[in-house]
């Protein structure tokens, strides 16, 4: 039983942003977001203090980001090549 639970937890840790959106999770921690975006946690925190980028909310003392907001922000940043 414990081995199965460990596998499930390891698998959940490797999920991508789109997979997380489809699951029951609706928010992501700042550590998970920095890992997914491949930016340092300190850069994410500095950007939050400056009011840049992603909307966040507090859940107790924890900082959380709504996955849908992050994906919308990333989609807005995407540019297309003009022929």
Buried (B, 14 or more C-beta within 10 A) or exposed (E): EEEEEEEEEEEEEEBEBEEBBEEEEEBBEBEBBBEBBEEEEEEBEEEBEEEEBBEBEEEEEEBBBBBEBBBEEEEEEEEEEEE
